[in-house]
Amino acid sequence: MLTAVTVARGAILRSALLAALASSCASSRGASSGALVGQSQPSPRPIELALETTTGDTLELATLRGRAVLVVAFNHDDLRSHATLREAERVARAHPDSLAVVAVCGNPGSFRTLRTLLEAFAHVLELERTVVVVASDAVRDGTSPLGPVPNVPTTILINRAGIVSRTVIGLLTQREIEAIVRPALPPGG
C-alpha cells in the first residue's frame, strides 16, 4: 500500500527529473527555437567592443550607434547558425538604413585560417549586408560586454543607444528576427 509520503516523494522526484531533462535539452546545441536568455539587468552603459573583420579591419560597435544592431554568435560548422544568419541577412536587407547585422564567429583557430574560411562562408551564404567578424577571447569566454554566449546560434539585440536589450538562443526565422528587432527600429524604419 502506498503511503502519502511515498506518493509525494515520487511526485517530487518526477518533477525534478522533468526539470533536469528540460534544462538539459534547453542548454544543448539543439536548443528549441528562440529560447530567451534570462535578461539579467543589462548594463545601462552603451557597449564598447571592437572586433576584427575578415578584411582585417576593426569594427567598433560604438560606430553603429543610432542603428539597431543584431549580433549573431555562430560557428561556421553549425547548420542552425547558417540558417539563422541567412534569415538575419534577409532582415538586414529589409532595413538597410536602420539595422546592422554583425556575425561573430566563435570557432577556435588562428585569425589567418579563419579569415580565409569566413570569406568563403560569407560568399556561400550570400551575406552582403552582414559584417562577419572573429570573436575575441573575451567574447568566447563570456566576459565581453555582450555577456555569455552559452550556445550557437545566439542572437543579441543592441538598441540604437548601444545597449544590449535582448538575447535569444537558438534557430530563428525571419519572422522571429523581425519581431525581435522591431522595438529597436526607428518609427517607420
BALOBA-1460 file (C-alpha; in Angstrom, 3 decimals):
// residues 189
<rec num="1" residu="m" x="0.000" y="0.000" z="0.000"/>
<rec num="2" residu="l" x="1.378" y="3.395" z="-0.964"/>
<rec num="3" residu="t" x="1.600" y="5.975" z="1.744"/>
<rec num="4" residu="a" x="1.077" y="9.687" z="1.191"/>
<rec num="5" residu="v" x="4.798" y="10.227" z="1.813"/>
<rec num="6" residu="t" x="5.768" y="7.710" z="-0.893"/>
<rec num="7" residu="v" x="3.381" y="9.322" z="-3.389"/>
<rec num="8" residu="a" x="4.713" y="12.805" z="-2.541"/>
<rec num="9" residu="r" x="8.325" y="11.640" z="-2.904"/>
<rec num="10" residu="g" x="7.511" y="10.104" z="-6.286"/>
<rec num="11" residu="a" x="5.871" y="13.326" z="-7.453"/>
<rec num="12" residu="i" x="8.852" y="15.393" z="-6.280"/>
<rec num="13" residu="l" x="11.323" y="13.035" z="-7.949"/>
<rec num="14" residu="r" x="9.299" y="13.032" z="-11.193"/>
<rec num="15" residu="s" x="9.179" y="16.870" z="-11.168"/>
<rec num="16" residu="a" x="12.919" y="17.088" z="-10.532"/>
<rec num="17" residu="l" x="13.683" y="14.664" z="-13.373"/>
<rec num="18" residu="l" x="11.440" y="16.550" z="-15.801"/>
<rec num="19" residu="a" x="13.047" y="19.865" z="-14.811"/>
<rec num="20" residu="a" x="16.541" y="18.402" z="-15.264"/>
<rec num="21" residu="l" x="15.597" y="16.968" z="-18.653"/>
<rec num="22" residu="a" x="14.087" y="20.262" z="-19.793"/>
<rec num="23" residu="s" x="17.153" y="22.151" z="-18.593"/>
<rec num="24" residu="s" x="19.459" y="19.714" z="-20.364"/>
<rec num="25" residu="c" x="17.532" y="19.989" z="-23.623"/>
<rec num="26" residu="a" x="17.409" y="23.778" z="-23.486"/>
<rec num="27" residu="s" x="21.138" y="24.084" z="-22.920"/>
<rec num="28" residu="s" x="22.102" y="21.635" z="-25.632"/>
<rec num="29" residu="r" x="23.265" y="22.783" z="-29.009"/>
<rec num="30" residu="g" x="19.888" y="21.896" z="-30.378"/>
<rec num="31" residu="a" x="18.020" y="24.252" z="-28.048"/>
<rec num="32" residu="s" x="14.497" y="24.989" z="-29.047"/>
<rec num="33" residu="s" x="13.912" y="27.875" z="-31.372"/>
<rec num="34" residu="g" x="14.194" y="31.267" z="-29.768"/>
<rec num="35" residu="a" x="14.846" y="30.375" z="-26.135"/>
<rec num="36" residu="l" x="15.171" y="33.674" z="-24.315"/>
<rec num="37" residu="v" x="18.182" y="34.018" z="-22.065"/>
<rec num="38" residu="g" x="17.322" y="35.498" z="-18.694"/>
<rec num="39" residu="q" x="17.510" y="39.233" z="-19.054"/>
<rec num="40" residu="s" x="19.626" y="39.914" z="-16.038"/>
<rec num="41" residu="q" x="20.000" y="43.636" z="-15.667"/>
<rec num="42" residu="p" x="21.664" y="44.646" z="-18.930"/>
<rec num="43" residu="s" x="24.341" y="47.240" z="-18.456"/>
<rec num="44" residu="p" x="22.867" y="50.730" z="-18.703"/>
<rec num="45" residu="r" x="26.047" y="51.841" z="-20.474"/>
<rec num="46" residu="p" x="26.487" y="51.601" z="-24.219"/>
<rec num="47" residu="i" x="28.686" y="48.747" z="-25.389"/>
<rec num="48" residu="e" x="32.309" y="49.451" z="-26.186"/>
<rec num="49" residu="l" x="33.632" y="46.476" z="-28.130"/>
<rec num="50" residu="a" x="35.977" y="46.180" z="-31.108"/>
<rec num="51" residu="l" x="36.138" y="43.043" z="-33.252"/>
<rec num="52" residu="e" x="38.301" y="42.125" z="-36.230"/>
<rec num="53" residu="t" x="36.568" y="41.681" z="-39.584"/>
<rec num="54" residu="t" x="37.546" y="39.195" z="-42.268"/>
<rec num="55" residu="t" x="39.142" y="42.062" z="-44.195"/>
<rec num="56" residu="g" x="41.469" y="42.746" z="-41.272"/>
<rec num="57" residu="d" x="39.695" y="45.961" z="-40.323"/>
<rec num="58" residu="t" x="38.414" y="46.658" z="-36.833"/>
<rec num="59" residu="l" x="34.690" y="47.055" z="-36.318"/>
<rec num="60" residu="e" x="33.852" y="49.110" z="-33.260"/>
<rec num="61" residu="l" x="30.247" y="48.560" z="-32.244"/>
<rec num="62" residu="a" x="30.118" y="52.150" z="-30.971"/>
<rec num="63" residu="t" x="30.294" y="53.336" z="-34.593"/>
<rec num="64" residu="l" x="26.910" y="51.695" z="-35.193"/>
<rec num="65" residu="r" x="25.036" y="53.753" z="-32.586"/>
<rec num="66" residu="g" x="21.843" y="55.252" z="-33.891"/>
<rec num="67" residu="r" x="21.005" y="51.971" z="-35.637"/>
<rec num="68" residu="a" x="19.687" y="48.749" z="-34.173"/>
<rec num="69" residu="v" x="22.445" y="46.127" z="-34.171"/>
<rec num="70" residu="l" x="21.785" y="42.417" z="-34.356"/>
<rec num="71" residu="v" x="24.786" y="40.361" z="-33.271"/>
<rec num="72" residu="v" x="24.620" y="36.682" z="-34.215"/>
<rec num="73" residu="a" x="27.192" y="34.500" z="-32.468"/>
<rec num="74" residu="f" x="27.803" y="31.432" z="-34.641"/>
<rec num="75" residu="n" x="30.148" y="28.606" z="-35.500"/>
<rec num="76" residu="h" x="30.930" y="28.090" z="-39.175"/>
<rec num="77" residu="d" x="30.260" y="24.361" z="-38.919"/>
<rec num="78" residu="d" x="26.820" y="24.647" z="-37.276"/>
<rec num="79" residu="l" x="23.824" y="24.358" z="-39.625"/>
<rec num="80" residu="r" x="21.479" y="26.151" z="-37.205"/>
<rec num="81" residu="s" x="23.891" y="29.079" z="-37.288"/>
<rec num="82" residu="h" x="23.851" y="29.057" z="-41.097"/>
<rec num="83" residu="a" x="20.052" y="29.173" z="-41.166"/>
<rec num="84" residu="t" x="19.838" y="31.969" z="-38.590"/>
<rec num="85" residu="l" x="22.432" y="34.047" z="-40.448"/>
<rec num="86" residu="r" x="20.552" y="33.688" z="-43.743"/>
<rec num="87" residu="e" x="17.364" y="34.847" z="-42.035"/>
<rec num="88" residu="a" x="19.190" y="37.748" z="-40.343"/>
<rec num="89" residu="e" x="20.604" y="38.765" z="-43.733"/>
<rec num="90" residu="r" x="17.063" y="38.950" z="-45.140"/>
<rec num="91" residu="v" x="16.007" y="41.202" z="-42.268"/>
<rec num="92" residu="a" x="19.097" y="43.382" z="-42.783"/>
<rec num="93" residu="r" x="18.186" y="43.791" z="-46.454"/>
<rec num="94" residu="a" x="14.660" y="44.841" z="-45.464"/>
<rec num="95" residu="h" x="16.021" y="47.563" z="-43.118"/>
<rec num="96" residu="p" x="19.266" y="48.738" z="-44.759"/>
<rec num="97" residu="d" x="19.367" y="52.164" z="-43.116"/>
<rec num="98" residu="s" x="18.207" y="51.259" z="-39.621"/>
<rec num="99" residu="l" x="19.657" y="47.801" z="-38.866"/>
<rec num="100" residu="a" x="23.209" y="46.469" z="-38.847"/>
<rec num="101" residu="v" x="23.877" y="42.730" z="-38.590"/>
<rec num="102" residu="v" x="27.188" y="41.522" z="-37.209"/>
<rec num="103" residu="a" x="28.026" y="37.807" z="-37.372"/>
<rec num="104" residu="v" x="30.585" y="36.817" z="-34.710"/>
<rec num="105" residu="c" x="32.412" y="33.546" z="-35.411"/>
<rec num="106" residu="g" x="33.337" y="31.693" z="-32.246"/>
<rec num="107" residu="n" x="35.300" y="28.854" z="-33.805"/>
<rec num="108" residu="p" x="38.816" y="28.438" z="-32.468"/>
<rec num="109" residu="g" x="41.742" y="28.889" z="-34.805"/>
<rec num="110" residu="s" x="44.201" y="31.432" z="-36.000"/>
<rec num="111" residu="f" x="42.835" y="34.613" z="-37.498"/>
<rec num="112" residu="r" x="44.627" y="33.859" z="-40.743"/>
<rec num="113" residu="t" x="42.930" y="30.469" z="-41.128"/>
<rec num="114" residu="l" x="39.528" y="31.744" z="-40.016"/>
<rec num="115" residu="r" x="39.744" y="34.783" z="-42.248"/>
<rec num="116" residu="t" x="40.028" y="32.721" z="-45.436"/>
<rec num="117" residu="l" x="37.340" y="30.291" z="-44.307"/>
<rec num="118" residu="l" x="34.944" y="33.058" z="-43.267"/>
<rec num="119" residu="e" x="35.367" y="34.952" z="-46.533"/>
<rec num="120" residu="a" x="34.196" y="31.814" z="-48.356"/>
<rec num="121" residu="f" x="31.480" y="31.253" z="-45.742"/>
<rec num="122" residu="a" x="30.054" y="34.758" z="-46.262"/>
<rec num="123" residu="h" x="30.159" y="34.290" z="-50.039"/>
<rec num="124" residu="v" x="28.345" y="30.933" z="-49.941"/>
<rec num="125" residu="l" x="25.637" y="32.270" z="-47.593"/>
<rec num="126" residu="e" x="25.366" y="35.447" z="-49.710"/>
<rec num="127" residu="l" x="25.951" y="37.701" z="-46.710"/>
<rec num="128" residu="e" x="26.015" y="41.103" z="-48.364"/>
<rec num="129" residu="r" x="24.677" y="43.301" z="-45.542"/>
<rec num="130" residu="t" x="26.083" y="41.214" z="-42.684"/>
<rec num="131" residu="v" x="29.553" y="42.025" z="-41.387"/>
<rec num="132" residu="v" x="31.448" y="38.869" z="-40.408"/>
<rec num="133" residu="v" x="33.917" y="39.212" z="-37.539"/>
<rec num="134" residu="v" x="36.069" y="36.874" z="-35.471"/>
<rec num="135" residu="a" x="35.224" y="36.534" z="-31.781"/>
<rec num="136" residu="s" x="37.770" y="37.858" z="-29.334"/>
<rec num="137" residu="d" x="38.836" y="35.791" z="-26.327"/>
<rec num="138" residu="a" x="36.516" y="37.919" z="-24.161"/>
<rec num="139" residu="v" x="33.540" y="37.082" z="-26.397"/>
<rec num="140" residu="r" x="34.436" y="33.378" z="-26.362"/>
<rec num="141" residu="d" x="34.736" y="33.209" z="-22.575"/>
<rec num="142" residu="g" x="31.624" y="35.333" z="-21.940"/>
<rec num="143" residu="t" x="33.360" y="38.305" z="-20.323"/>
<rec num="144" residu="s" x="32.751" y="40.801" z="-23.139"/>
<rec num="145" residu="p" x="30.001" y="43.427" z="-22.882"/>
<rec num="146" residu="l" x="27.830" y="41.058" z="-24.953"/>
<rec num="147" residu="g" x="27.626" y="38.720" z="-21.965"/>
<rec num="148" residu="p" x="27.702" y="34.936" z="-22.028"/>
<rec num="149" residu="v" x="27.164" y="33.036" z="-25.248"/>
<rec num="150" residu="p" x="26.297" y="29.564" z="-23.977"/>
<rec num="151" residu="n" x="25.356" y="28.034" z="-27.347"/>
<rec num="152" residu="v" x="25.212" y="28.893" z="-31.016"/>
<rec num="153" residu="p" x="23.438" y="30.477" z="-32.589"/>
<rec num="154" residu="t" x="22.913" y="33.196" z="-30.008"/>
<rec num="155" residu="t" x="21.298" y="36.399" z="-31.239"/>
<rec num="156" residu="i" x="21.870" y="39.620" z="-29.304"/>
<rec num="157" residu="l" x="19.944" y="42.816" z="-29.983"/>
<rec num="158" residu="i" x="21.711" y="46.084" z="-29.242"/>
<rec num="159" residu="n" x="19.342" y="49.050" z="-29.328"/>
<rec num="160" residu="r" x="20.048" y="52.382" z="-31.034"/>
<rec num="161" residu="a" x="21.601" y="53.711" z="-27.814"/>
<rec num="162" residu="g" x="24.178" y="50.899" z="-27.920"/>
<rec num="163" residu="i" x="22.747" y="48.890" z="-25.012"/>
<rec num="164" residu="v" x="22.061" y="45.141" z="-25.086"/>
<rec num="165" residu="s" x="18.300" y="44.798" z="-24.860"/>
<rec num="166" residu="r" x="17.652" y="41.148" z="-25.693"/>
<rec num="167" residu="t" x="19.485" y="37.845" z="-26.065"/>
<rec num="168" residu="v" x="17.933" y="34.786" z="-27.710"/>
<rec num="169" residu="i" x="19.482" y="31.330" z="-28.092"/>
<rec num="170" residu="g" x="18.601" y="29.009" z="-30.926"/>
<rec num="171" residu="l" x="17.446" y="28.918" z="-34.507"/>
<rec num="172" residu="l" x="15.367" y="31.934" z="-35.528"/>
<rec num="173" residu="t" x="13.154" y="32.507" z="-38.541"/>
<rec num="174" residu="q" x="12.929" y="35.774" z="-40.447"/>
<rec num="175" residu="r" x="9.588" y="36.495" z="-38.775"/>
<rec num="176" residu="e" x="11.068" y="35.901" z="-35.292"/>
<rec num="177" residu="i" x="14.040" y="38.142" z="-36.043"/>
<rec num="178" residu="e" x="11.725" y="40.869" z="-37.332"/>
<rec num="179" residu="a" x="9.776" y="40.679" z="-34.069"/>
<rec num="180" residu="i" x="12.981" y="40.938" z="-32.040"/>
<rec num="181" residu="v" x="14.339" y="43.977" z="-33.884"/>
<rec num="182" residu="r" x="11.048" y="45.843" z="-34.349"/>
<rec num="183" residu="p" x="11.141" y="47.656" z="-30.964"/>
<rec num="184" residu="a" x="14.701" y="48.884" z="-31.663"/>
<rec num="185" residu="l" x="13.998" y="50.286" z="-35.116"/>
<rec num="186" residu="p" x="13.112" y="53.937" z="-35.545"/>
<rec num="187" residu="p" x="9.465" y="54.670" z="-36.308"/>
<rec num="188" residu="g" x="8.878" y="53.855" z="-39.949"/>
<rec num="189" residu="g" x="12.253" y="52.023" z="-40.047"/>
